[in-house]
Amino acid sequence: MISHRKSILFDVGVWISLSDGKCEESRVIRNRVRKLVRTEKVFAPLCPPSLWELRKQQGKSLAKCTELMEEFSLNISFRSAEQIFENEIVNFLNYILSGQPYPLPAKSVYGPLLCYLSDKIDITPSPDVPLEEQRNQIMHIRSSLERMGVSEYVRLTGGGSCPFPQLDGRFQQASINRRKLANASTNWARRIEQENIALSVILPKLNRARRKLPITLQAEVFRKIEELRKSRRYKSAIEHILRFCPALSAYVETMTLSELDISRKDNPNDFFDKELVVYGLSYPSIFTSFDGWIKSLVDMALQHGVLGGLAFSSSLSSLGVQLEAIENEI
């Protein structure tokens, strides 16, 4: 359904601009995206920050934005960053065992609307009723949740109900400490973030996936990892791994550049921005945001060669140029 389509990630400001259609340019772009969606060339998946930000809207703005999101996203969302990290590690493990690099399949990046909440939907049967009697009901509930669209999601959660993350001063202080340690050096800051992601995400997930393998394959994993450590192609084994893990690499770059920005504070909006950029720098073909800080961060990431084949647009006019390239594809 989506494997042959290009994905376009909009931040909520772009969604609002397209759904409101207050200017001629936004209406033209909206119609062009609509045509590309209907001809199965693109889709515009949602992601957790988009859904969180949507819930800030109310009234007509919420209704119009919800309708457009449902149409352009096909009710598909990015999986949670944590889920994608896990899938990237497993994919890397398969690569070092087979010697053949394969891109992460679409089903490992995207899923039904509610997939950002959980990798799978588990429903606990009632102990008072025989399982056979509950089977059809459980299947119906699971199917209903997997088919849930943006409109129903908004009806259930309501407008003006954005779930702000619970942040406290420890995170801001940790950022200050890392910034001092980096001493304004981007390279040092990147090394700090690489070590952090290695210890907190990569090694635990890699070990968990490795332990599921037969002992002979586990020994092969150790041997291949040792070869990576000795390789001169990359500065470290972690850097090698990140080359094959777009979302993990985007996370490291986002944290590196944002930690060096003293204007960033420990607040929910900054959390949403950073979360959005992790998705934006990894898997979409086009990432569009009107936010000035996001643009500056993406520009810096571009200088360090992180974007790969991603096209970034910070205005409707630049988005139009990128859409034209897709429209002209045979």
C-alpha positions as CSV (number, residue, x, y, z in Angstrom):
1,M,0.0,0.0,0.0
2,I,2.8,2.5,0.8
3,S,6.1,0.8,-0.1
4,H,6.1,2.4,-3.5
5,R,5.1,5.8,-2.3
6,K,7.4,8.6,-1.2
7,S,6.7,10.0,2.3
8,I,6.3,13.6,3.1
9,L,6.6,14.7,6.7
10,F,4.8,18.0,7.6
11,D,5.0,19.7,11.0
12,V,1.7,20.9,12.4
13,G,2.2,24.4,11.2
14,V,2.3,23.2,7.6
15,W,-0.8,21.0,8.2
16,I,-2.6,24.1,9.6
17,S,-1.6,26.3,6.6
18,L,-2.7,23.7,4.1
19,S,-6.0,22.9,5.8
20,D,-6.9,26.6,6.3
21,G,-6.1,27.5,2.7
22,K,-6.0,31.2,3.6
23,C,-3.7,32.1,0.6
24,E,-3.8,31.0,-3.0
25,E,-0.4,29.3,-2.7
26,S,-1.5,27.0,0.1
27,R,-4.6,26.0,-1.8
28,V,-2.5,25.2,-4.9
29,I,0.0,23.2,-2.9
30,R,-2.8,21.3,-1.1
31,N,-4.4,20.3,-4.4
32,R,-1.1,19.2,-5.8
33,V,-0.4,17.0,-2.8
34,R,-4.0,15.6,-3.0
35,K,-3.4,14.6,-6.6
36,L,-0.1,12.9,-5.7
37,V,-1.8,11.0,-2.8
38,R,-4.7,9.9,-5.1
39,T,-2.3,8.7,-7.8
40,E,-0.4,6.7,-5.2
41,K,2.9,8.7,-5.6
42,V,3.1,10.0,-2.0
43,F,1.6,9.9,1.4
44,A,2.1,12.2,4.4
45,P,2.5,10.0,7.5
46,L,1.8,11.4,10.9
47,C,4.2,11.1,13.9
48,P,3.8,11.5,17.7
49,P,4.7,15.2,17.7
50,S,2.2,15.9,15.0
51,L,-0.6,14.1,16.9
52,W,0.4,15.8,20.1
53,E,0.4,19.2,18.5
54,L,-2.9,18.5,16.7
55,R,-4.5,18.1,20.1
56,K,-3.7,21.8,20.9
57,Q,-6.1,22.8,18.2
58,Q,-9.8,23.5,18.8
59,G,-13.0,24.3,16.9
60,K,-12.9,24.7,13.1
61,S,-9.1,24.7,12.9
62,L,-9.0,21.3,14.6
63,A,-11.8,19.9,12.3
64,K,-10.2,21.1,9.1
65,C,-6.7,19.9,10.1
66,T,-8.1,16.5,11.2
67,E,-9.9,16.0,7.9
68,L,-6.8,16.8,5.8
69,M,-4.5,14.7,8.0
70,E,-6.8,11.7,7.5
71,E,-6.8,12.2,3.8
72,F,-3.1,12.7,3.2
73,S,-1.7,10.4,5.8
74,L,-4.0,7.4,4.9
75,N,-4.3,7.1,8.7
76,I,-0.7,5.9,8.8
77,S,1.9,7.0,11.4
78,F,5.5,6.6,12.1
79,R,6.2,4.0,14.7
80,S,7.6,5.4,18.0
81,A,11.3,6.4,17.8
82,E,12.0,3.6,20.3
83,Q,10.4,1.0,18.1
84,I,12.3,2.2,15.0
85,F,15.6,2.2,17.0
86,E,14.9,-1.5,17.9
87,N,14.0,-2.4,14.3
88,E,17.2,-0.7,13.1
89,I,19.4,-2.6,15.5
90,V,17.8,-5.9,14.5
91,N,18.3,-5.0,10.8
92,F,21.9,-4.1,11.5
93,L,22.4,-7.5,13.2
94,N,21.0,-9.2,10.1
95,Y,23.5,-7.2,8.0
96,I,26.6,-8.1,9.9
97,L,25.6,-11.8,9.8
98,S,24.7,-11.9,6.1
99,G,27.1,-9.3,4.7
100,Q,24.2,-7.8,2.7
101,P,22.8,-4.4,3.7
102,Y,19.0,-4.0,3.3
103,P,17.0,-0.9,3.9
104,L,14.5,-1.1,6.7
105,P,11.2,-2.3,5.3
106,A,8.3,0.2,5.4
107,K,6.3,-1.9,7.9
108,S,9.2,-1.5,10.4
109,V,9.0,2.3,10.1
110,Y,5.3,3.0,9.6
111,G,2.1,1.4,10.9
112,P,-1.5,2.1,11.8
113,L,-2.3,5.4,13.5
114,L,-1.9,4.1,17.0
115,C,1.3,2.2,16.4
116,Y,3.3,5.0,18.0
117,L,1.8,4.0,21.3
118,S,2.8,0.3,21.1
119,D,4.5,-2.1,18.6
120,K,1.5,-4.4,18.9
121,I,-2.0,-4.4,20.4
122,D,-2.4,-7.0,23.2
123,I,-5.8,-7.5,24.8
124,T,-5.9,-9.5,28.1
125,P,-8.8,-11.9,28.1
126,S,-11.2,-12.0,31.0
127,P,-10.5,-14.9,33.3
128,D,-14.2,-15.3,34.0
129,V,-15.2,-16.2,30.4
130,P,-13.8,-19.1,28.3
131,L,-11.2,-17.9,25.9
132,E,-13.0,-19.4,22.9
133,E,-16.1,-17.2,23.6
134,Q,-13.9,-14.1,23.8
135,R,-11.8,-14.8,20.7
136,N,-14.1,-13.1,18.2
137,Q,-14.6,-10.1,20.5
138,I,-10.9,-9.7,21.0
139,M,-10.2,-9.9,17.2
140,H,-12.9,-7.3,16.6
141,I,-11.5,-4.9,19.2
142,R,-7.9,-5.4,17.9
143,S,-9.1,-4.8,14.3
144,S,-11.1,-1.7,15.3
145,L,-8.0,-0.2,17.1
146,E,-5.8,-1.0,14.1
147,R,-8.2,0.7,11.7
148,M,-8.7,3.8,13.8
149,G,-8.5,7.0,11.8
150,V,-7.5,10.6,12.8
151,S,-11.1,11.7,13.1
152,E,-12.0,9.0,15.6
153,Y,-8.7,9.6,17.5
154,V,-9.6,13.3,17.9
155,R,-13.2,12.5,19.0
156,L,-11.7,10.2,21.7
157,T,-9.0,12.6,22.9
158,G,-10.7,16.0,22.2
159,G,-9.2,19.3,21.3
160,G,-7.1,21.4,23.7
161,S,-5.8,18.3,25.3
162,C,-2.1,18.1,24.3
163,P,-0.3,15.6,26.5
164,F,2.7,17.6,27.6
165,P,5.6,15.4,28.6
166,Q,6.7,15.4,32.3
167,L,10.0,17.2,32.2
168,D,12.0,18.6,35.1
169,G,15.2,20.5,35.7
170,R,17.4,17.4,35.7
171,F,17.2,17.2,31.9
172,Q,18.2,20.9,31.4
173,Q,21.0,20.5,33.9
174,A,22.3,17.4,32.1
175,S,22.3,19.4,28.8
176,I,24.2,22.2,30.5
177,N,26.8,19.7,31.8
178,R,27.2,18.1,28.4
179,R,27.6,21.5,26.8
180,K,30.3,22.5,29.2
181,L,32.1,19.2,28.6
182,A,31.9,19.7,24.8
183,N,33.4,23.2,25.3
184,A,31.5,24.5,22.2
185,S,33.0,21.8,20.0
186,T,30.6,20.1,17.6
187,N,32.9,17.1,17.2
188,W,33.2,16.7,21.0
189,A,29.5,17.1,21.5
190,R,28.8,14.5,18.8
191,R,31.2,12.0,20.5
192,I,29.4,12.6,23.8
193,E,26.0,11.9,22.2
194,Q,27.4,8.8,20.4
195,E,28.6,7.4,23.7
196,N,25.3,8.2,25.3
197,I,23.2,6.5,22.6
198,A,25.6,3.5,22.6
199,L,25.3,2.9,26.3
200,S,21.6,3.7,26.7
201,V,20.1,2.2,23.4
202,I,22.5,0.4,21.0
203,L,24.3,-2.0,23.3
204,P,21.2,-3.0,25.4
205,K,19.1,-3.6,22.2
206,L,21.9,-5.3,20.3
207,N,22.6,-7.7,23.3
208,R,18.9,-8.4,23.6
209,A,18.6,-9.3,19.9
210,R,21.9,-11.3,20.0
211,R,20.8,-13.5,22.9
212,K,17.9,-14.8,20.8
213,L,20.4,-16.3,18.3
214,P,21.9,-19.8,18.4
215,I,25.3,-19.8,20.2
216,T,27.2,-20.3,16.9
217,L,25.6,-17.1,15.5
218,Q,26.3,-15.3,18.7
219,A,30.0,-16.1,18.4
220,E,29.8,-14.8,14.8
221,V,28.3,-11.5,16.0
222,F,31.1,-11.1,18.5
223,R,33.7,-11.7,15.8
224,K,32.1,-9.2,13.4
225,I,31.8,-6.5,16.0
226,E,35.5,-7.0,16.8
227,E,36.3,-6.5,13.1
228,L,34.3,-3.3,13.2
229,R,36.3,-2.1,16.2
230,K,39.5,-2.6,14.3
231,S,38.3,-1.2,11.0
232,R,39.9,2.1,9.9
233,R,36.9,3.0,7.7
234,Y,35.1,4.6,10.6
235,K,36.4,6.3,13.7
236,S,34.6,3.8,15.9
237,A,32.3,0.7,15.8
238,I,29.4,2.9,17.0
239,E,29.9,5.3,14.1
240,H,29.8,2.3,11.8
241,I,26.6,1.1,13.3
242,L,25.0,4.6,13.0
243,R,25.7,4.6,9.3
244,F,23.1,1.8,8.9
245,C,20.6,3.3,11.4
246,P,19.0,6.5,10.0
247,A,16.8,7.2,13.0
248,L,19.5,6.6,15.6
249,S,21.9,8.7,13.5
250,A,19.3,11.5,13.3
251,Y,18.8,11.3,17.1
252,V,22.5,11.7,17.7
253,E,22.8,14.7,15.3
254,T,19.6,16.4,16.7
255,M,20.9,16.1,20.3
256,T,24.4,17.2,19.3
257,L,23.3,20.4,17.6
258,S,20.5,21.2,20.0
259,E,22.7,20.8,23.1
260,L,25.1,23.4,21.7
261,D,22.2,25.9,21.3
262,I,22.0,27.8,24.6
263,S,18.5,29.2,23.6
264,R,17.0,25.7,23.9
265,K,15.2,25.2,27.2
266,D,13.8,22.2,29.0
267,N,10.2,22.7,27.9
268,P,7.5,20.7,26.1
269,N,7.7,22.7,22.8
270,D,11.5,22.1,22.5
271,F,10.8,18.4,23.3
272,F,8.3,18.2,20.4
273,D,10.7,20.0,18.0
274,K,13.5,17.7,18.7
275,E,11.3,14.6,18.4
276,L,10.0,15.8,15.1
277,V,13.5,16.5,13.7
278,V,14.5,12.9,14.5
279,Y,11.7,11.6,12.3
280,G,12.4,14.4,9.7
281,L,16.1,13.6,9.3
282,S,15.7,9.9,8.9
283,Y,13.1,8.3,6.6
284,P,10.9,10.9,4.8
285,S,11.6,11.9,1.2
286,I,10.5,15.4,2.0
287,F,10.5,17.1,5.4
288,T,8.7,20.5,5.6
289,S,8.6,22.9,8.5
290,F,8.2,26.6,8.8
291,D,9.8,26.7,12.2
292,G,13.0,28.9,12.2
293,W,14.9,26.8,14.8
294,I,14.1,23.5,13.0
295,K,15.4,25.1,9.7
296,S,18.6,26.2,11.4
297,L,19.1,22.7,12.9
298,V,18.4,21.0,9.5
299,D,20.8,23.4,7.8
300,M,23.6,22.5,10.3
301,A,22.8,18.8,9.8
302,L,23.1,19.2,6.1
303,Q,26.6,20.7,6.5
304,H,27.6,17.5,8.3
305,G,26.2,15.2,5.6
306,V,23.4,13.7,7.7
307,L,20.5,14.2,5.4
308,G,21.3,11.7,2.7
309,G,18.5,11.8,0.0
310,L,16.2,14.0,2.1
311,A,14.8,17.2,0.7
312,F,13.9,19.9,3.2
313,S,11.6,22.8,2.6
314,S,10.9,25.7,4.9
315,S,8.3,27.4,2.7
316,L,5.4,26.6,0.5
317,S,7.3,27.7,-2.6
318,S,10.3,25.4,-1.9
319,L,7.8,22.6,-1.2
320,G,6.3,23.3,-4.5
321,V,9.6,22.8,-6.3
322,Q,10.1,19.4,-4.5
323,L,6.6,18.3,-5.4
324,E,7.3,19.1,-9.1
325,A,10.2,16.7,-9.1
326,I,7.9,13.9,-7.9
327,E,5.2,15.0,-10.4
328,N,7.7,14.7,-13.3
329,E,8.8,11.2,-12.3
330,I,7.7,8.6,-14.8
